Amino acid sequence: MSTVPGAEPDAPTPARPEMRDGRIYDRTHPDHPDYSDKIDAGVLKIAGVVVIGAIMSILDITVVNVALPTFQRVFADGGEELAYSTVAWTVTAYTLALATVIPLTGWAADRFGTKRLYLIAVALFTLGSALCAMASSIEMLVFFRVLQGLGGGMLMPLGMTIMTRAAGPERMGRLMAILGVPMLLGPILGPILGGWLIDDFSWHWIFAINIPLGLIAILYALKVLPKDHVEPSETFDWIGMLLMSPGLALFLYGVSSIPEEGTFFSTKVGVPATIGVLLIVAFVFWAFRPKHPLLDLRLFRNRNLTVSTITMFLFGAAFFGGLLLVPTYFQQVRGESTLNAGLLVAPQGLGAMLTMPIAGALADKMPVGRIVPFGLLAIIVGFAGLTQITDTTPYPVLCGFLFVMGLGMGGTMMPIMTSALKTLRAHDVARGSTLLNIVQQVASSIGVAIMSVLLTNAFKDRPLIGQAQEFGQAAEGVKDPRQVGALLEKFPEVAKVLAPFGRDQAAGQAALMSQVRQQMAEAFAHSYWVALGLVALTLLPAFFLPRKHEESHLLDDEDEGTRAPVVLH
């Protein structure tokens, strides 16, 4: 049994807290006589609750990405497929709902308690999943995805708060490593799961699969999580909410429109992103006025939190942006199916699973500033390898680079989060978790947008790629050689490739496809140079991560004195 501050016990066996120097110490505190830094079964049960919620929330994002072409067909209007930009709202709506609710999570956790709020979040996500599975139009599906996002947005920051309080300062690294598994594996396993469910069952199951998971999570949380003891609530920062939530949503909407528009300067991107930035800047000025702002930016006075946040932002942009390109390369250049592309990315997840528990254990025993740089160096090696890819690079070589990247990722993300939260006071953990999740969401969206635009522009710089696609569509069904010749006048790059082969159409087509794949591979390699640069840049703030042991304040509450222990069993 272990204890953390914040609520009254709900287990028959007392935690036997001990009073010293006017403070209560429980078994998660190193000064308690019964203290042990081993992770007991009770804490692992709590970790299980959190991981189930994280899996549902994170997998759902990547699973739906795979289903977009299916949505174009099944919701077709009058037999004509829906535009990709229309069905993409099933992803955008979920992301915007996440962005709207994440800033509220810190206040709501303090107001209602983490257990109650976690149950509400899982229930809302599960209800949204059930409704999505029953949607009969694209409009209904988009609306129900908003409900899903409102629940899903709270699951990760709440999970981090629950894990941090359950672990105590000496076990945070190991437990945060457990939470990191769905965070790192979700983007890899999502396409595999989505492809399998759609191919072998139907699109409804990418949502329906969340229903039994959600019910299990609710029953599990009711049994395992401790009762909440909520003290008189802080006043709600209405002005902060009206500035931050729509500001963040508008900014992310603008950024998420960049891949579709292909530029940073279109109206669809610039107007909402600019308005969003202005609202966020206004919130920053406002946040230092109320005693209890929606997001407590005063937490950035904590050096560890500030440095960790900067490091995680750069790492997140490079990681999520670069990760987007890997399965796309396998599908577009190598012609693999969605399922096979997901399986080929799996070595990255295996590498992360190997180093994550090791990094978590090390983060409990030594400063993260001595761990994270080695993880970043491994990622740099992996990305450096991907900058050299061609359309014929052997799969074992590619998988080797991905495995090395996974080793680095497993040793990077969760130690950074551990460093950020470890020296916060217990009362600040919910707010700190919220800040970290907002930064991660923004970094992910910006990284994906940057890499998408870079890849699109790299394709445009190689006109043969676009001309070959247009020529293939225009030439379908054309059998008269004179008509084909007329078409080729419109596509000079294609004509150059086909000219040496004369009437040998089979050989010409093979040569054309070969050159297109070569140039596409060059475009991917070019984009990976930017991802490599972002990871290398991350080494700068990582140098300022703690390199010496720092005292944890997780079990203190410097402003409010002694708090009653909460029993986690």
MARDREN-686473 format. One line per 10 residues: for each residue x, y, z of C-alpha. Coordinates in steps of 0.5 Angstrom, whole numbers, plus 500, padded with zeros to 3 digits. Layout:
X,Y,Z ~ ...
REM end
This chain:
500,500,500 ~ 502,507,498 ~ 500,514,500 ~ 500,521,497 ~ 497,527,500 ~ 490,530,498 ~ 484,526,500 ~ 482,521,506 ~ 483,514,506 ~ 478,509,503
482,502,505 ~ 482,499,512 ~ 489,499,513 ~ 492,506,515 ~ 498,509,512 ~ 501,510,518 ~ 503,517,517 ~ 509,520,521 ~ 509,527,523 ~ 516,531,523
518,538,523 ~ 510,540,522 ~ 509,536,516 ~ 506,529,515 ~ 510,524,511 ~ 507,517,509 ~ 510,511,505 ~ 512,515,499 ~ 516,519,503 ~ 524,517,503
524,519,511 ~ 518,514,513 ~ 520,508,517 ~ 516,504,512 ~ 519,507,506 ~ 521,502,500 ~ 522,505,493 ~ 520,498,490 ~ 513,499,486 ~ 508,495,489
502,491,486 ~ 497,497,489 ~ 501,502,485 ~ 501,498,479 ~ 494,497,479 ~ 493,504,479 ~ 498,505,473 ~ 494,499,469 ~ 488,504,470 ~ 491,510,467
494,506,461 ~ 488,503,459 ~ 485,510,458 ~ 491,513,455 ~ 491,507,450 ~ 484,509,448 ~ 485,516,447 ~ 492,516,443 ~ 490,510,439 ~ 484,513,437
487,519,433 ~ 492,514,429 ~ 486,509,428 ~ 481,514,425 ~ 487,517,420 ~ 487,510,416 ~ 479,510,415 ~ 479,517,412 ~ 479,514,405 ~ 473,509,407
469,515,410 ~ 470,518,403 ~ 466,512,400 ~ 461,510,405 ~ 458,517,406 ~ 458,518,399 ~ 453,523,397 ~ 449,521,391 ~ 454,516,389 ~ 460,521,389
465,520,394 ~ 466,526,399 ~ 472,530,398 ~ 478,528,403 ~ 477,535,406 ~ 470,534,408 ~ 472,527,412 ~ 478,530,415 ~ 474,534,419 ~ 473,527,423
480,528,425 ~ 480,536,426 ~ 474,536,430 ~ 477,531,435 ~ 483,535,435 ~ 480,541,437 ~ 476,538,442 ~ 482,536,445 ~ 485,543,445 ~ 479,546,448
478,541,454 ~ 486,540,456 ~ 486,547,459 ~ 480,546,464 ~ 483,539,466 ~ 488,542,472 ~ 482,546,475 ~ 477,541,474 ~ 482,536,477 ~ 482,540,483
475,542,483 ~ 472,535,483 ~ 478,530,484 ~ 482,526,480 ~ 478,520,481 ~ 471,523,479 ~ 474,527,473 ~ 477,521,470 ~ 471,517,471 ~ 467,522,467
472,523,462 ~ 472,515,460 ~ 465,515,460 ~ 464,521,455 ~ 470,518,451 ~ 466,511,451 ~ 459,514,450 ~ 462,518,444 ~ 465,512,441 ~ 459,508,441
455,514,438 ~ 461,514,432 ~ 460,507,431 ~ 452,508,430 ~ 453,515,425 ~ 449,515,419 ~ 452,521,416 ~ 459,525,416 ~ 456,530,420 ~ 454,526,425
460,522,425 ~ 464,529,426 ~ 459,531,432 ~ 460,525,436 ~ 468,526,435 ~ 467,532,438 ~ 464,528,444 ~ 470,523,444 ~ 475,529,444 ~ 472,532,450
473,526,454 ~ 480,524,451 ~ 483,531,452 ~ 482,530,459 ~ 485,523,460 ~ 492,524,459 ~ 493,530,463 ~ 489,526,469 ~ 493,520,468 ~ 500,524,469
497,527,475 ~ 494,520,478 ~ 501,517,476 ~ 505,522,479 ~ 501,522,486 ~ 501,515,486 ~ 509,514,485 ~ 512,519,490 ~ 518,522,488 ~ 523,516,488
519,512,483 ~ 516,517,478 ~ 521,515,473 ~ 519,508,473 ~ 511,509,473 ~ 512,515,468 ~ 515,510,463 ~ 509,505,464 ~ 505,511,461 ~ 510,512,456
508,506,452 ~ 502,508,449 ~ 504,515,448 ~ 510,512,444 ~ 507,506,441 ~ 500,509,439 ~ 502,512,433 ~ 505,505,431 ~ 500,501,433 ~ 494,505,430
495,504,423 ~ 496,496,424 ~ 489,496,428 ~ 485,500,424 ~ 488,497,417 ~ 486,490,420 ~ 479,492,423 ~ 477,496,416 ~ 479,490,412 ~ 477,484,416
471,487,419 ~ 468,494,418 ~ 469,501,419 ~ 464,501,425 ~ 469,497,429 ~ 475,502,430 ~ 470,506,434 ~ 466,500,437 ~ 472,497,440 ~ 473,502,445
466,500,448 ~ 469,494,452 ~ 475,498,454 ~ 471,504,456 ~ 467,499,461 ~ 473,495,463 ~ 477,502,465 ~ 470,505,469 ~ 470,499,473 ~ 477,498,474
478,505,476 ~ 472,505,481 ~ 475,499,485 ~ 482,501,484 ~ 483,509,485 ~ 482,512,492 ~ 476,516,494 ~ 477,524,492 ~ 477,529,498 ~ 475,535,495
477,542,499 ~ 473,548,498 ~ 474,550,490 ~ 478,555,487 ~ 474,560,483 ~ 474,559,476 ~ 478,563,471 ~ 472,565,466 ~ 476,570,462 ~ 482,565,462
478,560,459 ~ 475,565,454 ~ 482,567,452 ~ 486,560,452 ~ 481,555,450 ~ 478,558,443 ~ 485,561,442 ~ 489,554,442 ~ 483,551,438 ~ 483,556,433
491,556,433 ~ 491,548,432 ~ 486,549,427 ~ 490,553,422 ~ 496,549,423 ~ 492,543,422 ~ 490,546,415 ~ 497,547,413 ~ 498,540,410 ~ 491,541,406
493,548,403 ~ 500,546,402 ~ 503,553,405 ~ 503,557,411 ~ 500,563,408 ~ 493,561,405 ~ 487,565,408 ~ 485,558,411 ~ 491,557,415 ~ 493,565,417
486,568,419 ~ 485,562,425 ~ 492,561,427 ~ 493,569,427 ~ 487,570,431 ~ 489,564,436 ~ 496,567,437 ~ 493,573,439 ~ 488,570,444 ~ 494,566,447
498,572,448 ~ 492,576,451 ~ 491,570,456 ~ 499,570,457 ~ 498,577,460 ~ 492,576,463 ~ 494,569,467 ~ 499,573,472 ~ 493,577,475 ~ 488,572,478
490,568,484 ~ 488,562,481 ~ 489,562,473 ~ 486,557,468 ~ 493,555,467 ~ 498,557,472 ~ 504,560,468 ~ 508,562,475 ~ 510,554,475 ~ 515,556,469
519,559,475 ~ 521,552,476 ~ 527,551,472 ~ 526,544,471 ~ 519,545,468 ~ 521,551,464 ~ 527,547,461 ~ 524,540,460 ~ 518,544,457 ~ 522,547,451
526,540,450 ~ 520,537,450 ~ 517,542,445 ~ 523,541,440 ~ 523,533,441 ~ 515,533,440 ~ 515,537,433 ~ 521,532,431 ~ 518,526,433 ~ 511,526,431
513,530,425 ~ 518,525,423 ~ 514,519,425 ~ 508,521,420 ~ 513,520,414 ~ 515,513,415 ~ 509,509,414 ~ 508,514,408 ~ 514,512,405 ~ 513,505,405
506,506,402 ~ 508,511,397 ~ 515,509,395 ~ 515,502,396 ~ 507,500,395 ~ 506,497,401 ~ 499,496,404 ~ 497,500,410 ~ 497,494,415 ~ 504,492,412
507,499,413 ~ 505,499,420 ~ 508,492,421 ~ 515,495,418 ~ 515,501,423 ~ 514,496,429 ~ 522,496,430 ~ 521,503,432 ~ 516,501,438 ~ 520,495,440
526,499,441 ~ 522,504,445 ~ 520,498,449 ~ 527,496,451 ~ 530,502,453 ~ 523,505,456 ~ 524,501,463 ~ 531,502,463 ~ 531,510,462 ~ 525,510,468
529,506,473 ~ 535,511,471 ~ 531,517,472 ~ 529,515,479 ~ 537,514,481 ~ 540,519,477 ~ 539,526,474 ~ 535,526,467 ~ 540,531,464 ~ 545,525,464
540,520,461 ~ 536,525,455 ~ 542,527,451 ~ 544,519,450 ~ 537,518,447 ~ 537,524,443 ~ 544,522,440 ~ 541,515,438 ~ 535,519,435 ~ 540,523,431
543,517,428 ~ 537,514,426 ~ 534,520,423 ~ 541,521,419 ~ 540,514,416 ~ 533,516,414 ~ 536,522,410 ~ 540,517,406 ~ 534,512,404 ~ 533,511,396
527,507,393 ~ 531,500,394 ~ 534,501,401 ~ 533,494,404 ~ 528,493,409 ~ 533,490,414 ~ 537,497,414 ~ 531,501,414 ~ 528,497,420 ~ 535,498,423
535,505,423 ~ 528,505,426 ~ 530,501,431 ~ 535,505,433 ~ 531,511,433 ~ 526,507,438 ~ 532,506,443 ~ 533,513,443 ~ 525,515,444 ~ 524,510,449
530,514,453 ~ 528,521,452 ~ 520,523,452 ~ 518,520,459 ~ 525,522,463 ~ 523,529,460 ~ 516,529,463 ~ 519,526,470 ~ 524,532,470 ~ 518,537,469
514,534,474 ~ 518,531,480 ~ 520,538,483 ~ 513,541,483 ~ 509,541,489 ~ 503,536,490 ~ 498,541,489 ~ 501,543,483 ~ 502,537,479 ~ 495,537,476
496,544,473 ~ 503,542,471 ~ 501,536,467 ~ 496,540,464 ~ 501,545,461 ~ 506,539,459 ~ 500,536,455 ~ 498,543,451 ~ 505,543,449 ~ 506,536,447
499,537,443 ~ 502,544,440 ~ 509,541,438 ~ 505,535,435 ~ 501,539,430 ~ 506,544,428 ~ 511,538,427 ~ 506,534,423 ~ 505,541,419 ~ 512,542,418
514,535,415 ~ 507,535,411 ~ 509,542,407 ~ 516,540,406 ~ 514,533,403 ~ 509,537,399 ~ 514,542,396 ~ 519,537,395 ~ 514,533,391 ~ 513,540,387
520,541,386 ~ 521,534,382 ~ 515,536,377 ~ 516,529,374 ~ 512,526,380 ~ 506,530,379 ~ 506,530,372 ~ 506,522,372 ~ 500,522,376 ~ 496,526,372
498,523,365 ~ 496,516,368 ~ 489,519,370 ~ 489,522,363 ~ 491,516,359 ~ 486,511,362 ~ 482,508,357 ~ 486,512,351 ~ 488,506,346 ~ 490,511,340
497,512,340 ~ 496,519,337 ~ 492,521,343 ~ 497,519,347 ~ 502,523,343 ~ 498,529,344 ~ 497,528,352 ~ 505,527,352 ~ 505,534,349 ~ 502,537,356
507,533,360 ~ 514,534,358 ~ 518,531,364 ~ 514,524,362 ~ 515,525,355 ~ 523,525,356 ~ 522,519,360 ~ 518,515,355 ~ 522,517,349 ~ 527,512,348
522,507,349 ~ 518,508,343 ~ 512,503,342 ~ 515,499,348 ~ 510,501,352 ~ 511,496,358 ~ 518,498,358 ~ 517,505,358 ~ 512,505,364 ~ 517,501,368
522,506,367 ~ 517,512,368 ~ 515,508,375 ~ 522,507,377 ~ 524,514,376 ~ 518,517,380 ~ 520,512,386 ~ 527,515,386 ~ 525,522,386 ~ 519,521,391
525,517,395 ~ 529,523,394 ~ 523,528,397 ~ 523,524,403 ~ 530,524,404 ~ 530,531,404 ~ 525,532,409 ~ 528,528,414 ~ 534,533,414 ~ 529,538,417
527,532,422 ~ 535,531,424 ~ 536,538,425 ~ 530,539,430 ~ 533,533,434 ~ 540,536,434 ~ 537,543,436 ~ 534,539,442 ~ 540,538,445 ~ 541,545,446
536,546,452 ~ 537,538,454 ~ 544,541,456 ~ 541,545,461 ~ 536,539,464 ~ 538,537,471 ~ 545,534,472 ~ 546,534,479 ~ 541,531,484 ~ 535,536,486
531,535,492 ~ 523,533,490 ~ 518,537,493 ~ 512,533,491 ~ 510,531,498 ~ 511,538,500 ~ 506,544,500 ~ 510,550,501 ~ 504,555,501 ~ 499,551,505
502,547,510 ~ 500,540,512 ~ 495,536,508 ~ 492,529,509 ~ 495,523,506 ~ 491,520,501 ~ 491,512,501 ~ 492,509,494 ~ 491,501,494
REM end
